Amino acid sequence: MSQLLRQESDQLRSCFVIGPIGDPHAAHGSPEREAYEHHLGIFEQVIAPACEKYGITAVRADGIANAGDINEQICRHVVESELVVADVSGGNSNVMYELGLRHITGKPTIHIGEAGQLPFDIASIRTIRYQRARSHLAGARKEIESALEAGLRDGFELLTPARVLRGLQTSDGPAPAPEASNDGNGEEEDTPGLLDDFAVIDDGLDEMAADMEAITKTIETIGVLTEQCGTEMLDLTQANVPMSARLAAIARYSETISAPTGELNAFAAAFAERMMTLDSGVRAALGLIEMTPPENRGEGGEEFLEQLISLDEAAQDGLAQISSFGASAGAMVRLSRHLRKPAKEISAAVKQLTSAITRMGEWAAKARALAGGDAA
């Protein structure tokens, strides 16, 4: 049974809307101006009237009236608002960051998104879909109204970072927990708290570190085997042996590195997958740390920042090593058809790691800034 968050109707008065904003000052017909007009229309025709029906005032980031740092204001609205409606269309990076920060709070959150534009990494969470036609927008407004009515009556479904990070439990996952009981303070006894959610992130980062260690060891193995082959080929060339003998040596080398290059690709895929599933949670955790005064972060917060920095440094070293293999993959293919498969495995690993480590670099840059630049 899904865990629910009880929210009395007389307490639910504010709604913060997160989603793409666009640029109202961009030239008419430009993508930025069209995005602004589209999402403003979704706010005015769908979200705001649905909330207004239940006496809830909805506001977007560009509607915050108070003066101050806009980034801090957005973070506080995301964390403190009684309700958030998130338009996840297109998987905008700022939206996903804010959504991850919201999920950590466990407060009521409703997802909406344009059909065909939904990000895959939160596909397991129910999302109200809309199309741009006026009739479809009316239908989306009614669905939000229904979600609000059910939530105010029965309680809102509790969304936690654990669900964002892991998705819905798979069939081979742990058995469902017994129905949670209320502790008398509006919280479910089995509901994960912030420490539980950070523990999930911490475990994922440890797994990524293990993946990177395995990648490094596999690269070293391939390097040793490559060096041995190079020595053998040099000896064969100096001995002026027939080309068939040299080709046979290449075939043996290909067979020898087939297993480690396959493992390299598998480790890189696992690393990249963990990166994708952890991304919104890590960014949300960094957002919470940013909002917490340094003197109140405790050892756990500082250790988390150090963990991100250390993991990034190891990943950068691993990427430098594997990139050297990637640069030679094309030459390997031209040398002999026997080397096509291992070269393909190496190229795939390079591509996956490059993308993942680029995103990890963004984590580390934020971590270094929060740590005051002490851990460079």
RAMOCOR-V216596 format. One record per backbone hydrogen bond with DSSP energy under -1.0 kcal/mol. NH is the residue of the N-H (numbers start at 1). CO is the residue of the C=O. If there is no record, write none. Layout:
NH	CO
NH	CO
This chain:
5	156
11	8
13	11
15	57
16	83
17	59
18	85
23	32
26	23
30	27
34	30
35	31
36	32
37	33
38	34
39	35
40	36
41	37
42	38
43	39
44	40
45	41
46	42
47	42
48	43
50	46
51	47
52	48
53	49
54	51
55	52
56	51
57	13
59	15
63	60
64	61
73	69
74	70
75	71
76	72
77	73
78	74
79	75
80	76
81	77
83	14
84	108
85	16
86	110
87	18
88	112
90	117
91	88
96	92
97	93
98	94
99	95
100	96
101	97
102	98
103	99
104	100
105	102
110	84
112	86
113	128
115	130
117	114
122	119
123	120
125	122
128	111
130	113
137	133
138	134
139	135
140	136
141	137
142	138
143	139
144	140
145	141
146	142
147	143
148	144
149	145
150	146
151	147
152	148
153	149
154	150
155	151
156	5
158	3
163	160
164	160
165	161
166	162
167	163
173	170
183	187
189	181
191	188
197	193
198	194
199	195
200	196
201	197
202	198
203	199
204	200
205	201
206	202
207	203
208	204
209	205
210	206
211	207
212	208
213	209
214	210
215	211
216	212
217	213
218	214
219	215
220	216
221	217
222	218
223	219
224	220
225	221
226	222
227	223
228	224
229	225
230	226
231	227
232	228
233	229
234	230
235	231
236	232
237	233
238	234
239	235
240	237
241	236
246	242
247	243
248	244
249	245
250	246
251	247
252	248
253	249
254	250
255	251
256	252
257	253
261	257
262	258
263	259
264	260
265	261
266	262
267	263
268	264
269	265
270	266
271	267
272	268
273	269
274	270
275	271
276	272
277	273
278	274
279	275
282	278
283	279
284	280
285	281
286	282
287	283
288	284
289	285
290	286
291	287
296	293
297	294
302	298
303	299
304	300
305	301
306	302
307	303
308	304
309	305
310	306
311	307
312	308
313	309
314	310
315	311
316	312
317	313
318	314
319	315
320	316
321	317
322	318
323	319
324	320
326	322
327	323
332	328
333	329
334	330
335	331
336	332
339	336
340	337
343	339
344	340
345	341
346	342
347	343
348	344
349	345
350	346
351	347
352	348
353	349
354	350
355	351
356	352
357	353
358	354
359	355
360	356
361	357
363	359
364	360
365	361
366	362
367	363
368	364
369	365
370	366
371	367
373	368
